[in-house]
Each structure stands twice: as C-alpha cells, then as structure tokens.
Amino acid sequence: MKARLIRIGNSRGVRLPKPLIEEAGLQEEVEVQIRGNALVITSHSQSRAGWAEAARQMRERGHDRMLDGPTSTRFDAEEWRWR
C-alpha cells in the first residue's frame, strides 16, 4: 500500500486507514522502531501487564511461598545489627 508523508507542524506523519489499524491491533500508543531501512510500528505493550492479576492468583493457590529459606552471610553476623 502506498502512502504519503503529510505535514504535522514541523514534523511529518503517515495516515493509516482504519481497517489497517484494526487488523494490526493498534491502540492509542504504539512502538516505533527502525529496522534496516524500514520503519516498524507495533502495538505498545505495557511492561508487567497482568502481573498483579497473576500474583493474586498465585496467592489464592498458595504458590507465593519462598522456594529457599534465608541464607546468612558474613555481613549478617559482623556488620548488621537490628535496633
């Protein structure tokens, strides 16, 4: 598909047809990268999306326990003191 660069203030932009945006699953925020001589636009994925829900489910199932017990170090014995 051909498109033209259009002026947007001092910048340039590309208008994307609605069906193309929907097919790509793009939302309000996107990631823009350069790969070689290509401009790649992908959906913006939020870091740690879904982690809160996953943690809640782990807690409900009792899967949020430490795998190993605490390990004492020289620092604990020589330099650290609880007050």
Jmol script that loads the backbone (N, CA, C; Angstrom):
load data "model"
ATOM      1  N   MET A   1       0.834  -1.161   0.000  1.00  0.00           N
ATOM      2  CA  MET A   1       0.000   0.000   0.000  1.00  0.00           C
ATOM      3  C   MET A   1       0.892   1.242   0.000  1.00  0.00           C
ATOM      4  N   LYS A   2       0.601   2.164  -0.856  1.00  0.00           N
ATOM      5  CA  LYS A   2       1.317   3.427  -0.908  1.00  0.00           C
ATOM      6  C   LYS A   2       0.675   4.425   0.028  1.00  0.00           C
ATOM      7  N   ALA A   3       1.512   5.297   0.606  1.00  0.00           N
ATOM      8  CA  ALA A   3       1.019   6.373   1.454  1.00  0.00           C
ATOM      9  C   ALA A   3       1.925   7.572   1.253  1.00  0.00           C
ATOM     10  N   ARG A   4       1.452   8.728   1.656  1.00  0.00           N
ATOM     11  CA  ARG A   4       2.235   9.956   1.540  1.00  0.00           C
ATOM     12  C   ARG A   4       2.547  10.484   2.926  1.00  0.00           C
ATOM     13  N   LEU A   5       3.713  11.102   3.054  1.00  0.00           N
ATOM     14  CA  LEU A   5       4.041  11.816   4.275  1.00  0.00           C
ATOM     15  C   LEU A   5       3.289  13.143   4.257  1.00  0.00           C
ATOM     16  N   ILE A   6       2.646  13.481   5.368  1.00  0.00           N
ATOM     17  CA  ILE A   6       1.925  14.747   5.457  1.00  0.00           C
ATOM     18  C   ILE A   6       2.549  15.595   6.559  1.00  0.00           C
ATOM     19  N   ARG A   7       2.419  16.914   6.407  1.00  0.00           N
ATOM     20  CA  ARG A   7       2.958  17.829   7.416  1.00  0.00           C
ATOM     21  C   ARG A   7       2.055  17.839   8.635  1.00  0.00           C
ATOM     22  N   ILE A   8       2.716  17.757   9.806  1.00  0.00           N
ATOM     23  CA  ILE A   8       2.031  17.918  11.092  1.00  0.00           C
ATOM     24  C   ILE A   8       2.934  18.851  11.897  1.00  0.00           C
ATOM     25  N   GLY A   9       2.663  20.140  11.821  1.00  0.00           N
ATOM     26  CA  GLY A   9       3.549  21.129  12.436  1.00  0.00           C
ATOM     27  C   GLY A   9       4.897  21.085  11.756  1.00  0.00           C
ATOM     28  N   ASN A  10       5.975  20.931  12.541  1.00  0.00           N
ATOM     29  CA  ASN A  10       7.319  20.826  11.982  1.00  0.00           C
ATOM     30  C   ASN A  10       7.694  19.384  11.664  1.00  0.00           C
ATOM     31  N   SER A  11       6.801  18.452  11.941  1.00  0.00           N
ATOM     32  CA  SER A  11       7.074  17.030  11.717  1.00  0.00           C
ATOM     33  C   SER A  11       6.336  16.532  10.480  1.00  0.00           C
ATOM     34  N   ARG A  12       6.462  15.253  10.249  1.00  0.00           N
ATOM     35  CA  ARG A  12       5.727  14.599   9.161  1.00  0.00           C
ATOM     36  C   ARG A  12       5.037  13.375   9.732  1.00  0.00           C
ATOM     37  N   GLY A  13       3.953  12.962   9.125  1.00  0.00           N
ATOM     38  CA  GLY A  13       3.214  11.797   9.579  1.00  0.00           C
ATOM     39  C   GLY A  13       2.667  11.006   8.410  1.00  0.00           C
ATOM     40  N   VAL A  14       2.161   9.835   8.717  1.00  0.00           N
ATOM     41  CA  VAL A  14       1.532   8.979   7.714  1.00  0.00           C
ATOM     42  C   VAL A  14       0.124   8.670   8.209  1.00  0.00           C
ATOM     43  N   ARG A  15      -0.874   8.854   7.378  1.00  0.00           N
ATOM     44  CA  ARG A  15      -2.241   8.485   7.735  1.00  0.00           C
ATOM     45  C   ARG A  15      -2.423   7.009   7.443  1.00  0.00           C
ATOM     46  N   LEU A  16      -2.935   6.300   8.442  1.00  0.00           N
ATOM     47  CA  LEU A  16      -3.179   4.872   8.288  1.00  0.00           C
ATOM     48  C   LEU A  16      -4.688   4.634   8.212  1.00  0.00           C
ATOM     49  N   PRO A  17      -5.138   3.873   7.230  1.00  0.00           N
ATOM     50  CA  PRO A  17      -6.569   3.589   7.129  1.00  0.00           C
ATOM     51  C   PRO A  17      -7.056   2.790   8.343  1.00  0.00           C
ATOM     52  N   LYS A  18      -8.283   3.080   8.787  1.00  0.00           N
ATOM     53  CA  LYS A  18      -8.867   2.427   9.954  1.00  0.00           C
ATOM     54  C   LYS A  18      -8.816   0.900   9.861  1.00  0.00           C
ATOM     55  N   PRO A  19      -9.176   0.286   8.722  1.00  0.00           N
ATOM     56  CA  PRO A  19      -9.113  -1.186   8.660  1.00  0.00           C
ATOM     57  C   PRO A  19      -7.702  -1.732   8.898  1.00  0.00           C
ATOM     58  N   LEU A  20      -6.696  -1.010   8.450  1.00  0.00           N
ATOM     59  CA  LEU A  20      -5.315  -1.429   8.654  1.00  0.00           C
ATOM     60  C   LEU A  20      -4.948  -1.355  10.144  1.00  0.00           C
ATOM     61  N   ILE A  21      -5.376  -0.301  10.806  1.00  0.00           N
ATOM     62  CA  ILE A  21      -5.122  -0.134  12.234  1.00  0.00           C
ATOM     63  C   ILE A  21      -5.795  -1.242  13.024  1.00  0.00           C
ATOM     64  N   GLU A  22      -7.051  -1.539  12.680  1.00  0.00           N
ATOM     65  CA  GLU A  22      -7.789  -2.592  13.376  1.00  0.00           C
ATOM     66  C   GLU A  22      -7.161  -3.963  13.141  1.00  0.00           C
ATOM     67  N   GLU A  23      -6.771  -4.236  11.918  1.00  0.00           N
ATOM     68  CA  GLU A  23      -6.166  -5.537  11.599  1.00  0.00           C
ATOM     69  C   GLU A  23      -4.851  -5.741  12.341  1.00  0.00           C
ATOM     70  N   ALA A  24      -4.088  -4.669  12.528  1.00  0.00           N
ATOM     71  CA  ALA A  24      -2.812  -4.756  13.233  1.00  0.00           C
ATOM     72  C   ALA A  24      -3.002  -4.735  14.752  1.00  0.00           C
ATOM     73  N   GLY A  25      -4.225  -4.414  15.213  1.00  0.00           N
ATOM     74  CA  GLY A  25      -4.490  -4.366  16.646  1.00  0.00           C
ATOM     75  C   GLY A  25      -3.829  -3.194  17.343  1.00  0.00           C
ATOM     76  N   LEU A  26      -3.665  -2.096  16.630  1.00  0.00           N
ATOM     77  CA  LEU A  26      -3.013  -0.918  17.208  1.00  0.00           C
ATOM     78  C   LEU A  26      -3.994  -0.139  18.066  1.00  0.00           C
ATOM     79  N   GLN A  27      -3.487   0.422  19.173  1.00  0.00           N
ATOM     80  CA  GLN A  27      -4.287   1.245  20.073  1.00  0.00           C
ATOM     81  C   GLN A  27      -3.770   2.673  20.002  1.00  0.00           C
ATOM     82  N   GLU A  28      -4.025   3.462  21.026  1.00  0.00           N
ATOM     83  CA  GLU A  28      -3.585   4.862  21.041  1.00  0.00           C
ATOM     84  C   GLU A  28      -2.067   4.995  21.068  1.00  0.00           C
ATOM     85  N   GLU A  29      -1.379   4.121  21.830  1.00  0.00           N
ATOM     86  CA  GLU A  29       0.078   4.177  21.911  1.00  0.00           C
ATOM     87  C   GLU A  29       0.679   3.042  21.111  1.00  0.00           C
ATOM     88  N   VAL A  30       1.731   3.340  20.366  1.00  0.00           N
ATOM     89  CA  VAL A  30       2.416   2.327  19.564  1.00  0.00           C
ATOM     90  C   VAL A  30       3.922   2.425  19.797  1.00  0.00           C
ATOM     91  N   GLU A  31       4.626   1.371  19.463  1.00  0.00           N
ATOM     92  CA  GLU A  31       6.088   1.362  19.475  1.00  0.00           C
ATOM     93  C   GLU A  31       6.544   1.627  18.045  1.00  0.00           C
ATOM     94  N   VAL A  32       7.532   2.484  17.877  1.00  0.00           N
ATOM     95  CA  VAL A  32       8.068   2.796  16.552  1.00  0.00           C
ATOM     96  C   VAL A  32       9.557   2.475  16.583  1.00  0.00           C
ATOM     97  N   GLN A  33      10.006   1.650  15.632  1.00  0.00           N
ATOM     98  CA  GLN A  33      11.411   1.246  15.565  1.00  0.00           C
ATOM     99  C   GLN A  33      11.903   1.340  14.125  1.00  0.00           C
ATOM    100  N   ILE A  34      13.198   1.465  14.007  1.00  0.00           N
ATOM    101  CA  ILE A  34      13.851   1.406  12.701  1.00  0.00           C
ATOM    102  C   ILE A  34      14.543   0.054  12.613  1.00  0.00           C
ATOM    103  N   ARG A  35      14.252  -0.709  11.581  1.00  0.00           N
ATOM    104  CA  ARG A  35      14.936  -1.978  11.320  1.00  0.00           C
ATOM    105  C   ARG A  35      15.476  -1.913   9.894  1.00  0.00           C
ATOM    106  N   GLY A  36      16.794  -1.770   9.819  1.00  0.00           N
ATOM    107  CA  GLY A  36      17.398  -1.575   8.491  1.00  0.00           C
ATOM    108  C   GLY A  36      16.926  -0.254   7.933  1.00  0.00           C
ATOM    109  N   ASN A  37      16.295  -0.292   6.772  1.00  0.00           N
ATOM    110  CA  ASN A  37      15.754   0.939   6.192  1.00  0.00           C
ATOM    111  C   ASN A  37      14.226   0.955   6.271  1.00  0.00           C
ATOM    112  N   ALA A  38      13.668   0.181   7.227  1.00  0.00           N
ATOM    113  CA  ALA A  38      12.218   0.109   7.388  1.00  0.00           C
ATOM    114  C   ALA A  38      11.785   0.733   8.716  1.00  0.00           C
ATOM    115  N   LEU A  39      10.658   1.395   8.688  1.00  0.00           N
ATOM    116  CA  LEU A  39      10.029   1.926   9.882  1.00  0.00           C
ATOM    117  C   LEU A  39       8.972   0.908  10.307  1.00  0.00           C
ATOM    118  N   VAL A  40       9.075   0.389  11.535  1.00  0.00           N
ATOM    119  CA  VAL A  40       8.172  -0.661  12.010  1.00  0.00           C
ATOM    120  C   VAL A  40       7.321  -0.104  13.139  1.00  0.00           C
ATOM    121  N   ILE A  41       5.999  -0.224  12.996  1.00  0.00           N
ATOM    122  CA  ILE A  41       5.059   0.243  14.016  1.00  0.00           C
ATOM    123  C   ILE A  41       4.370  -0.983  14.591  1.00  0.00           C
ATOM    124  N   THR A  42       4.467  -1.153  15.924  1.00  0.00           N
ATOM    125  CA  THR A  42       3.833  -2.294  16.580  1.00  0.00           C
ATOM    126  C   THR A  42       3.007  -1.808  17.768  1.00  0.00           C
ATOM    127  N   SER A  43       2.141  -2.665  18.260  1.00  0.00           N
ATOM    128  CA  SER A  43       1.333  -2.336  19.437  1.00  0.00           C
ATOM    129  C   SER A  43       2.246  -2.082  20.619  1.00  0.00           C
ATOM    130  N   HIS A  44       1.878  -1.109  21.417  1.00  0.00           N
ATOM    131  CA  HIS A  44       2.629  -0.806  22.642  1.00  0.00           C
ATOM    132  C   HIS A  44       2.192  -1.789  23.709  1.00  0.00           C
ATOM    133  N   SER A  45       3.138  -2.537  24.222  1.00  0.00           N
ATOM    134  CA  SER A  45       2.794  -3.460  25.309  1.00  0.00           C
ATOM    135  C   SER A  45       3.318  -2.873  26.600  1.00  0.00           C
ATOM    136  N   GLN A  46       2.446  -2.825  27.591  1.00  0.00           N
ATOM    137  CA  GLN A  46       2.851  -2.262  28.870  1.00  0.00           C
ATOM    138  C   GLN A  46       3.713  -3.273  29.610  1.00  0.00           C
ATOM    139  N   SER A  47       4.812  -2.786  30.169  1.00  0.00           N
ATOM    140  CA  SER A  47       5.673  -3.640  30.968  1.00  0.00           C
ATOM    141  C   SER A  47       4.892  -4.172  32.150  1.00  0.00           C
ATOM    142  N   ARG A  48       5.069  -5.421  32.420  1.00  0.00           N
ATOM    143  CA  ARG A  48       4.453  -6.083  33.575  1.00  0.00           C
ATOM    144  C   ARG A  48       2.940  -6.112  33.517  1.00  0.00           C
ATOM    145  N   ALA A  49       2.373  -5.975  32.333  1.00  0.00           N
ATOM    146  CA  ALA A  49       0.923  -6.045  32.203  1.00  0.00           C
ATOM    147  C   ALA A  49       0.451  -7.416  32.662  1.00  0.00           C
ATOM    148  N   GLY A  50      -0.529  -7.451  33.524  1.00  0.00           N
ATOM    149  CA  GLY A  50      -1.088  -8.702  34.009  1.00  0.00           C
ATOM    150  C   GLY A  50      -0.383  -9.289  35.215  1.00  0.00           C
ATOM    151  N   TRP A  51       0.703  -8.675  35.665  1.00  0.00           N
ATOM    152  CA  TRP A  51       1.457  -9.228  36.793  1.00  0.00           C
ATOM    153  C   TRP A  51       0.640  -9.182  38.079  1.00  0.00           C
ATOM    154  N   ALA A  52      -0.122  -8.124  38.308  1.00  0.00           N
ATOM    155  CA  ALA A  52      -0.907  -8.012  39.543  1.00  0.00           C
ATOM    156  C   ALA A  52      -1.931  -9.136  39.620  1.00  0.00           C
ATOM    157  N   GLU A  53      -2.601  -9.405  38.520  1.00  0.00           N
ATOM    158  CA  GLU A  53      -3.585 -10.490  38.489  1.00  0.00           C
ATOM    159  C   GLU A  53      -2.910 -11.843  38.683  1.00  0.00           C
ATOM    160  N   ALA A  54      -1.774 -12.049  38.066  1.00  0.00           N
ATOM    161  CA  ALA A  54      -1.040 -13.310  38.222  1.00  0.00           C
ATOM    162  C   ALA A  54      -0.598 -13.497  39.669  1.00  0.00           C
ATOM    163  N   ALA A  55      -0.156 -12.435  40.324  1.00  0.00           N
ATOM    164  CA  ALA A  55       0.267 -12.513  41.723  1.00  0.00           C
ATOM    165  C   ALA A  55      -0.923 -12.839  42.618  1.00  0.00           C
ATOM    166  N   ARG A  56      -2.068 -12.243  42.334  1.00  0.00           N
ATOM    167  CA  ARG A  56      -3.269 -12.529  43.110  1.00  0.00           C
ATOM    168  C   ARG A  56      -3.650 -14.003  42.990  1.00  0.00           C
ATOM    169  N   GLN A  57      -3.600 -14.537  41.776  1.00  0.00           N
ATOM    170  CA  GLN A  57      -3.931 -15.948  41.561  1.00  0.00           C
ATOM    171  C   GLN A  57      -2.927 -16.861  42.259  1.00  0.00           C
ATOM    172  N   MET A  58      -1.652 -16.512  42.216  1.00  0.00           N
ATOM    173  CA  MET A  58      -0.641 -17.308  42.924  1.00  0.00           C
ATOM    174  C   MET A  58      -0.927 -17.332  44.418  1.00  0.00           C
ATOM    175  N   ARG A  59      -1.300 -16.175  44.973  1.00  0.00           N
ATOM    176  CA  ARG A  59      -1.605 -16.094  46.407  1.00  0.00           C
ATOM    177  C   ARG A  59      -2.792 -16.981  46.747  1.00  0.00           C
ATOM    178  N   GLU A  60      -3.840 -16.933  45.931  1.00  0.00           N
ATOM    179  CA  GLU A  60      -5.032 -17.745  46.170  1.00  0.00           C
ATOM    180  C   GLU A  60      -4.710 -19.237  46.163  1.00  0.00           C
ATOM    181  N   ARG A  61      -3.775 -19.644  45.321  1.00  0.00           N
ATOM    182  CA  ARG A  61      -3.415 -21.061  45.196  1.00  0.00           C
ATOM    183  C   ARG A  61      -2.313 -21.478  46.174  1.00  0.00           C
ATOM    184  N   GLY A  62      -1.774 -20.517  46.919  1.00  0.00           N
ATOM    185  CA  GLY A  62      -0.692 -20.827  47.845  1.00  0.00           C
ATOM    186  C   GLY A  62       0.646 -21.054  47.166  1.00  0.00           C
ATOM    187  N   HIS A  63       0.807 -20.491  45.975  1.00  0.00           N
ATOM    188  CA  HIS A  63       2.041 -20.665  45.208  1.00  0.00           C
ATOM    189  C   HIS A  63       2.981 -19.469  45.352  1.00  0.00           C
ATOM    190  N   ASP A  64       2.780 -18.650  46.366  1.00  0.00           N
ATOM    191  CA  ASP A  64       3.604 -17.456  46.520  1.00  0.00           C
ATOM    192  C   ASP A  64       4.587 -17.596  47.679  1.00  0.00           C
ATOM    193  N   ARG A  65       5.042 -18.780  47.928  1.00  0.00           N
ATOM    194  CA  ARG A  65       5.977 -19.045  49.024  1.00  0.00           C
ATOM    195  C   ARG A  65       7.423 -18.986  48.513  1.00  0.00           C
ATOM    196  N   MET A  66       8.353 -18.708  49.435  1.00  0.00           N
ATOM    197  CA  MET A  66       9.774 -18.716  49.091  1.00  0.00           C
ATOM    198  C   MET A  66      10.194 -20.153  48.775  1.00  0.00           C
ATOM    199  N   LEU A  67      10.990 -20.344  47.757  1.00  0.00           N
ATOM    200  CA  LEU A  67      11.475 -21.677  47.407  1.00  0.00           C
ATOM    201  C   LEU A  67      12.602 -22.113  48.329  1.00  0.00           C
ATOM    202  N   ASP A  68      13.459 -21.189  48.706  1.00  0.00           N
ATOM    203  CA  ASP A  68      14.581 -21.485  49.594  1.00  0.00           C
ATOM    204  C   ASP A  68      14.476 -20.603  50.833  1.00  0.00           C
ATOM    205  N   GLY A  69      14.948 -21.126  51.951  1.00  0.00           N
ATOM    206  CA  GLY A  69      14.976 -20.336  53.174  1.00  0.00           C
ATOM    207  C   GLY A  69      16.064 -19.290  53.106  1.00  0.00           C
ATOM    208  N   PRO A  70      16.066 -18.347  54.057  1.00  0.00           N
ATOM    209  CA  PRO A  70      17.104 -17.308  54.055  1.00  0.00           C
ATOM    210  C   PRO A  70      18.483 -17.915  54.306  1.00  0.00           C
ATOM    211  N   THR A  71      19.498 -17.329  53.716  1.00  0.00           N
ATOM    212  CA  THR A  71      20.877 -17.766  53.877  1.00  0.00           C
ATOM    213  C   THR A  71      21.655 -16.660  54.568  1.00  0.00           C
ATOM    214  N   SER A  72      22.249 -16.981  55.715  1.00  0.00           N
ATOM    215  CA  SER A  72      23.040 -15.988  56.437  1.00  0.00           C
ATOM    216  C   SER A  72      24.385 -15.793  55.747  1.00  0.00           C
ATOM    217  N   THR A  73      24.883 -14.586  55.852  1.00  0.00           N
ATOM    218  CA  THR A  73      26.189 -14.259  55.280  1.00  0.00           C
ATOM    219  C   THR A  73      27.048 -13.619  56.363  1.00  0.00           C
ATOM    220  N   ARG A  74      28.293 -13.398  56.069  1.00  0.00           N
ATOM    221  CA  ARG A  74      29.202 -12.733  56.995  1.00  0.00           C
ATOM    222  C   ARG A  74      28.671 -11.342  57.343  1.00  0.00           C
ATOM    223  N   PHE A  75      28.082 -10.674  56.397  1.00  0.00           N
ATOM    224  CA  PHE A  75      27.503  -9.352  56.627  1.00  0.00           C
ATOM    225  C   PHE A  75      26.469  -9.410  57.753  1.00  0.00           C
ATOM    226  N   ASP A  76      25.632 -10.444  57.743  1.00  0.00           N
ATOM    227  CA  ASP A  76      24.615 -10.580  58.787  1.00  0.00           C
ATOM    228  C   ASP A  76      25.250 -10.709  60.168  1.00  0.00           C
ATOM    229  N   ALA A  77      26.308 -11.470  60.270  1.00  0.00           N
ATOM    230  CA  ALA A  77      26.925 -11.743  61.571  1.00  0.00           C
ATOM    231  C   ALA A  77      27.811 -10.591  62.059  1.00  0.00           C
ATOM    232  N   GLU A  78      28.507  -9.904  61.157  1.00  0.00           N
ATOM    233  CA  GLU A  78      29.520  -8.945  61.576  1.00  0.00           C
ATOM    234  C   GLU A  78      29.106  -7.486  61.485  1.00  0.00           C
ATOM    235  N   GLU A  79      28.303  -7.122  60.491  1.00  0.00           N
ATOM    236  CA  GLU A  79      28.088  -5.700  60.252  1.00  0.00           C
ATOM    237  C   GLU A  79      26.659  -5.228  60.494  1.00  0.00           C
ATOM    238  N   TRP A  80      25.720  -6.104  60.493  1.00  0.00           N
ATOM    239  CA  TRP A  80      24.326  -5.698  60.572  1.00  0.00           C
ATOM    240  C   TRP A  80      23.815  -5.877  61.992  1.00  0.00           C
ATOM    241  N   ARG A  81      23.084  -4.917  62.460  1.00  0.00           N
ATOM    242  CA  ARG A  81      22.513  -5.025  63.796  1.00  0.00           C
ATOM    243  C   ARG A  81      21.111  -4.441  63.785  1.00  0.00           C
ATOM    244  N   TRP A  82      20.110  -5.201  64.186  1.00  0.00           N
ATOM    245  CA  TRP A  82      18.733  -4.725  64.291  1.00  0.00           C
ATOM    246  C   TRP A  82      18.614  -3.844  65.527  1.00  0.00           C
ATOM    247  N   ARG A  83      17.873  -2.815  65.438  1.00  0.00           N
ATOM    248  CA  ARG A  83      17.672  -1.914  66.595  1.00  0.00           C
ATOM    249  C   ARG A  83      16.220  -1.859  66.943  1.00  0.00           C
TER     250      ARG A  83
END
end "model"
wireframe off; spacefill off
backbone 0.3
color backbone group
